[in-house]
Amino acid sequence: MDPRHKKILQRNRTNLVKDLDPSDVYDGLLTRGVFTQDMLDEIKSSGTRRDQARQLLRDLETRGSRAFPSFLECLREGGFESLAVLLQSGDPAGQPVPNPLNPVIRPLPVCPVDVRKPDKIHSGPPKEVPLYPTEIDTLPSPSPERESPRPRQGRTRRDSIQNYKMDSSPCGICLIINNVEFEQHSELKNRNGSDVDSDRLERRFKSLNFDVVVKRNLKYKQIRQELAALSKKDHSIYDCCVVIMLSHGTEATHSRFPGAVYGVDGTSVPVQIITNYLNGQHCPSLQGKPKLFFLQACGGGEKDTGFEVSPDEAQPSMGGSDDQMDAIPVSSSSDSLSMSDEPDARATLPTPSDILVSYSTFPGYVSWRDTKSGSWYVETLDRVLELNAATDDLVTMLMMVNNEVSQISAKGLYKQMPGSFNFLRKHLHFQAPSHNQFPT
C-alpha cells in the first residue's frame, strides 16, 4: 500500500474502529481480491466487532496498492458513505472516488465502433474504463502488471508472512516478576544476582518503548493475582504484551508449555497457566497481538555436560566460579493442572496463537546464573537485543541467544541450551531506539 494511504488509515483508525461494521464490507473485499476467504476467516475470529475492525485495518495495510481504493468502494457499498468521505478528504492528491449510487461508469461496446460512422473501426487497443480513477488512468495502455492488480488467488496468509503491528507508543506493558529471597520453609536458596537480571531487562524493555512494571518476591497467589490483573487491563491501545519471570523453576505436568515457576513460598505456577492468562479467550484486547514470555528458571534438575566438537566450533568459556543453578526437583501433583474450579487453569483450552515462550534452558535441565553478573541467558538476551533489535526480528534474535549461550560453560564442564515454543504468526520487530545504548 502507498505510504500516503497507510497514514490516512492510521490517522482515522479511531473513527473507523468506532463506526465500521466489518461484516458489511467482507464480501466486497473478497470479490475484489483484497483478501482470500482464509484471511477473512482469521479476521472474523479476532473477537468483537471492534477487534475485527482493528485487525482488518492492520491487515489492509499489507494488501498492495489497490487495497485502499477498493476499501473506499466497499465502504460506499456497505453504507459507510461518511467514512469513505473522511478517508477521501485525507487524500487531496488523489481523485474523488465516485459514489456507486450515482456512478460515472458507462458500458463498453463489444468493439470500439464510431456510432456516427458504423463502418469505421477505431485503430489501436480499446481503453479499459476503470471503476474508479487511479494512477492507472494516466497510462495510454495498461501494462500486464497493471491489468492484474489483484493479489494472486489461491494463496493463504501462511504463504505470505507479514509483520506484527508494533508502532504504538508505548508499544505495550512489560511485567517483570523477580523472585530473589525465598521463605525458609520452601527449602529454596536465595537467587543472588537476579536483581542484576531484573534491572538489565527493565532498562532494555523501556528502551524498546514498553511500560515496565517490576514486582519482587511474590508468593504463588501473588503471582497469579498480578497475571490476572494484567489480563483484565484494556490493551486496545497497545500492540504487544511481555511477561518476564525470574525465579527457581521445575518440571510440571502439561499439555502445551512445559515447566513451572516458583513463588517465594515454595509453590509453583505452571507455565501453561501463566500463558493462559493472556491467551485470546481470557484477554480479548490482546487477541491477534503477540504475547511474549521470557523465563529465567530451570526446567528440571538435570545437568548437561555437553559433547565434544571440532576445534573451530569451540568457544572460550564465559562461565564463572560463582555460577549457581535455578533447579528444583519435579513438582508434586498438588502443583499440576487439576484445579478445574479455576477457569484459567483448564487444560481443555485450544492451543493459543500469537504466543512465544522463551526458556532459558531446555526442559528438564538446569539454568545457570552468576551471583554477581546475573544469568547467562538474560545477559545474552540483553546484549543481542541491544545490538540487533534495529535490524532483526525476534525469532532470529532468539536463535542468536541460543547459539551464544550454548558456547558458555559452568565450572568448565556444564552447558546450557535455551529454546522457545513459538506460536507467533508473523515477524515481530521491536521499536529499536536510534541510539540503543544505556547511559553510563
QUIMONOR-V208087 format. One record per residue. N is the residue number from 0. RES is the residue in one small letter. PSI is psi in radians with two decimals (none if undefined). NEAR is the number of other ideal C-beta (glycine too) atoms within 12 Angstrom. Layout:
<<N RES PSI NEAR> <N RES PSI NEAR>>
This chain:
<<0 m 2.50 27> <1 d 2.31 21> <2 p -0.56 12> <3 r -0.72 20> <4 h -0.62 33> <5 k -0.76 28> <6 k -0.65 19> <7 i -0.79 33> <8 l -0.75 38> <9 q -0.65 25> <10 r -0.52 18> <11 n 0.29 32> <12 r -0.71 32> <13 t -0.84 19> <14 n -0.66 24> <15 l -0.81 35> <16 v -0.62 26> <17 k -0.69 19> <18 d -0.35 24> <19 l 2.31 36> <20 d 1.81 22> <21 p -0.49 38> <22 s -0.38 22> <23 d -0.15 22> <24 v -0.08 36> <25 y -0.84 29> <26 d -0.73 18> <27 g -0.72 30> <28 l -0.57 38> <29 l -0.82 26> <30 t -0.48 20> <31 r -0.03 30> <32 g 0.26 24> <33 v -0.71 37> <34 f 2.67 38> <35 t 2.95 28> <36 q -0.65 21> <37 d -0.71 20> <38 m -0.75 34> <39 l -0.67 30> <40 d -0.66 17> <41 e -0.68 30> <42 i -0.73 34> <43 k -0.53 26> <44 s 0.01 23> <45 s -0.19 31> <46 g -2.35 27> <47 t 3.04 21> <48 r -0.77 22> <49 r -0.71 26> <50 d -0.71 30> <51 q -0.72 31> <52 a -0.72 38> <53 r -0.75 38> <54 q -0.67 42> <55 l -0.77 41> <56 l -0.67 41> <57 r -0.86 37> <58 d -0.54 38> <59 l -0.60 41> <60 e -0.28 31> <61 t 0.07 29> <62 r 0.34 38> <63 g 3.10 27> <64 s -0.44 26> <65 r -0.05 32> <66 a -0.72 36> <67 f -0.93 40> <68 p -0.60 39> <69 s -0.69 35> <70 f -0.70 45> <71 l -0.75 45> <72 e -0.80 35> <73 c -0.64 39> <74 l -0.78 39> <75 r -0.76 32> <76 e -0.55 29> <77 g 0.01 25> <78 g 0.25 20> <79 f 0.98 31> <80 e -0.72 23> <81 s -0.64 20> <82 l -0.68 35> <83 a -0.74 38> <84 v -0.69 19> <85 l -0.80 25> <86 l -0.70 39> <87 q -0.64 31> <88 s -0.38 19> <89 g 0.06 25> <90 d 1.15 28> <91 p -0.42 11> <92 a -0.32 15> <93 g 2.84 23> <94 q 2.71 19> <95 p 2.53 21> <96 v 2.23 31> <97 p 2.59 24> <98 n 2.21 22> <99 p -0.32 21> <100 l -0.35 11> <101 n 1.14 11> <102 p 2.71 17> <103 v 0.27 16> <104 i 2.34 16> <105 r 2.54 11> <106 p 2.59 7> <107 l 2.41 13> <108 p 2.84 15> <109 v -0.71 8> <110 c 2.66 14> <111 p 1.45 18> <112 v 2.38 15> <113 d 1.98 13> <114 v -0.40 11> <115 r -0.48 7> <116 k 1.43 9> <117 p -0.43 12> <118 d -0.06 9> <119 k 2.07 12> <120 i 2.31 14> <121 h 2.42 16> <122 s 2.75 9> <123 g 2.84 9> <124 p 2.56 13> <125 p 2.55 16> <126 k 2.38 18> <127 e 2.36 20> <128 v 1.90 19> <129 p 2.83 28> <130 l -0.41 27> <131 y 2.63 32> <132 p 2.37 22> <133 t -3.11 28> <134 e -0.29 22> <135 i -0.55 25> <136 d -0.38 19> <137 t -0.14 13> <138 l 2.42 17> <139 p -0.58 12> <140 s 2.07 15> <141 p 2.43 21> <142 s 2.87 13> <143 p -0.64 9> <144 e -0.68 13> <145 r -0.49 20> <146 e -0.22 15> <147 s 1.15 15> <148 p -0.28 29> <149 r 2.62 24> <150 p 2.67 28> <151 r 2.34 14> <152 q 2.76 18> <153 g 0.04 12> <154 r 2.23 18> <155 t 3.02 19> <156 r -0.62 26> <157 r -0.27 14> <158 d -0.07 14> <159 s 1.43 22> <160 i 2.27 17> <161 q 3.14 26> <162 n 2.46 22> <163 y 2.53 38> <164 k 2.16 33> <165 m 0.82 33> <166 d 0.13 23> <167 s 2.72 25> <168 s 1.92 15> <169 p 2.82 26> <170 c -0.57 35> <171 g -3.03 40> <172 i 2.42 39> <173 c 1.98 36> <174 l 2.15 39> <175 i 2.12 41> <176 i 1.99 44> <177 n 1.77 37> <178 n 2.00 45> <179 v -0.87 34> <180 e 1.99 23> <181 f 2.53 29> <182 e 2.58 21> <183 q -0.69 12> <184 h -0.29 11> <185 s -0.33 24> <186 e 0.48 15> <187 l 2.38 33> <188 k 2.64 27> <189 n 2.58 23> <190 r 1.28 42> <191 n 2.37 22> <192 g -0.21 32> <193 s -0.52 43> <194 d -0.56 28> <195 v -0.77 27> <196 d -0.80 45> <197 s -0.84 36> <198 d -0.69 27> <199 r -0.81 35> <200 l -0.54 45> <201 e -0.83 31> <202 r -0.71 26> <203 r -0.83 37> <204 f -0.42 40> <205 k -0.68 28> <206 s -0.37 29> <207 l 0.23 35> <208 n 0.72 28> <209 f 2.58 35> <210 d 1.99 26> <211 v 2.27 30> <212 v 2.20 28> <213 v 2.24 31> <214 k 2.35 31> <215 r 2.42 26> <216 n 1.13 27> <217 l 2.43 32> <218 k 3.02 27> <219 y -0.93 32> <220 k -0.61 16> <221 q -0.64 21> <222 i -0.81 38> <223 r -0.59 29> <224 q -0.72 21> <225 e -0.72 33> <226 l -0.68 41> <227 a -0.74 25> <228 a -0.67 18> <229 l -0.68 35> <230 s -0.43 33> <231 k -0.15 19> <232 k 2.70 25> <233 d 1.90 16> <234 h 0.31 33> <235 s -0.58 27> <236 i -0.08 24> <237 y 2.85 33> <238 d -0.17 37> <239 c 2.85 42> <240 c 2.43 45> <241 v 2.35 47> <242 v 2.22 46> <243 i 2.18 44> <244 m 2.12 52> <245 l 1.83 46> <246 s -3.12 52> <247 h 2.68 45> <248 g 3.03 47> <249 t 3.03 42> <250 e 2.75 34> <251 a 2.69 39> <252 t 2.40 27> <253 h 2.85 30> <254 s -0.22 22> <255 r -1.14 27> <256 f 2.08 40> <257 p 2.88 35> <258 g 2.91 48> <259 a 2.71 44> <260 v 2.38 52> <261 y 2.46 43> <262 g 2.90 38> <263 v -0.16 36> <264 d 0.04 25> <265 g 0.08 29> <266 t 2.34 33> <267 s 2.62 45> <268 v 2.05 51> <269 p 2.48 44> <270 v -0.60 43> <271 q -0.68 36> <272 i -0.69 42> <273 i -0.80 48> <274 t -0.54 45> <275 n -0.54 40> <276 y -0.54 38> <277 l 0.12 44> <278 n 3.02 36> <279 g -0.45 34> <280 q -0.69 23> <281 h -0.28 30> <282 c 1.41 36> <283 p -0.55 26> <284 s -0.11 30> <285 l 0.15 41> <286 q 2.31 34> <287 g -0.02 42> <288 k 2.61 42> <289 p 2.34 40> <290 k 2.04 47> <291 l 2.30 46> <292 f 2.19 45> <293 f 2.12 43> <294 l 1.95 49> <295 q 1.58 51> <296 a 2.74 54> <297 c 2.62 48> <298 g 0.03 45> <299 g -2.93 30> <300 g 0.05 23> <301 e 2.39 25> <302 k 2.41 26> <303 d 2.05 30> <304 t -0.05 16> <305 g -2.95 24> <306 f 2.80 11> <307 e 2.49 9> <308 v 2.95 12> <309 s 2.74 8> <310 p -0.61 7> <311 d -0.22 6> <312 e -0.37 12> <313 a 2.46 16> <314 q 2.69 19> <315 p 2.50 10> <316 s 2.37 22> <317 m -0.10 24> <318 g 2.73 29> <319 g 3.09 23> <320 s -0.25 15> <321 d 0.30 19> <322 d 2.30 32> <323 q 2.92 31> <324 m 2.60 38> <325 d 0.88 49> <326 a 2.48 35> <327 i 2.60 36> <328 p 2.97 24> <329 v 2.42 25> <330 s 2.72 34> <331 s 2.98 17> <332 s -0.39 13> <333 s -0.31 16> <334 d 0.17 32> <335 s -3.03 24> <336 l 0.61 32> <337 s 0.14 17> <338 m 1.20 23> <339 s -0.19 12> <340 d -0.11 9> <341 e 2.10 20> <342 p -0.64 18> <343 d -0.12 31> <344 a 0.03 29> <345 r 2.39 20> <346 a 0.10 24> <347 t 0.02 14> <348 l 2.59 25> <349 p 2.73 16> <350 t 2.17 19> <351 p 2.55 35> <352 s 2.92 30> <353 d 0.53 34> <354 i 2.39 41> <355 l 2.23 37> <356 v 2.02 42> <357 s 2.09 44> <358 y 2.49 42> <359 s -0.32 49> <360 t 2.81 45> <361 f 2.45 29> <362 p 2.30 33> <363 g -0.21 25> <364 y 2.84 35> <365 v 2.79 40> <366 s 2.29 53> <367 w 2.50 45> <368 r 2.29 43> <369 d 2.30 32> <370 t -0.27 24> <371 k -0.75 18> <372 s 0.00 29> <373 g -3.01 37> <374 s 2.64 53> <375 w -0.81 42> <376 y -0.86 47> <377 v -0.75 45> <378 e -0.75 35> <379 t -0.76 40> <380 l -0.79 41> <381 d -0.79 36> <382 r -0.72 27> <383 v -0.72 32> <384 l -0.72 41> <385 e -0.75 29> <386 l -0.41 20> <387 n -0.10 26> <388 a -0.46 32> <389 a -0.30 21> <390 t -0.44 16> <391 d 2.70 22> <392 d 2.94 28> <393 l -0.80 34> <394 v -0.71 29> <395 t -0.74 22> <396 m -0.61 37> <397 l -0.55 34> <398 m -0.63 23> <399 m -0.74 26> <400 v -0.80 39> <401 n -0.82 29> <402 n -0.79 19> <403 e -0.78 27> <404 v -0.60 39> <405 s -0.30 30> <406 q -0.18 24> <407 i 2.63 39> <408 s 2.44 26> <409 a 2.26 32> <410 k 0.47 20> <411 g 0.21 16> <412 l -0.91 16> <413 y 2.56 27> <414 k 3.04 35> <415 q 2.42 45> <416 m 1.78 32> <417 p 2.94 42> <418 g 3.09 31> <419 s 2.70 33> <420 f 1.97 30> <421 n 1.99 28> <422 f 0.45 25> <423 l 2.63 32> <424 r -0.21 31> <425 k 2.97 32> <426 h 2.55 23> <427 l 2.07 37> <428 h 2.15 29> <429 f 2.85 39> <430 q 1.68 28> <431 a 2.31 26> <432 p 2.72 22> <433 s -0.61 10> <434 h 1.61 10> <435 n 1.01 25> <436 q 2.53 15> <437 f 2.55 18> <438 p 2.53 9> <439 t none 3>>
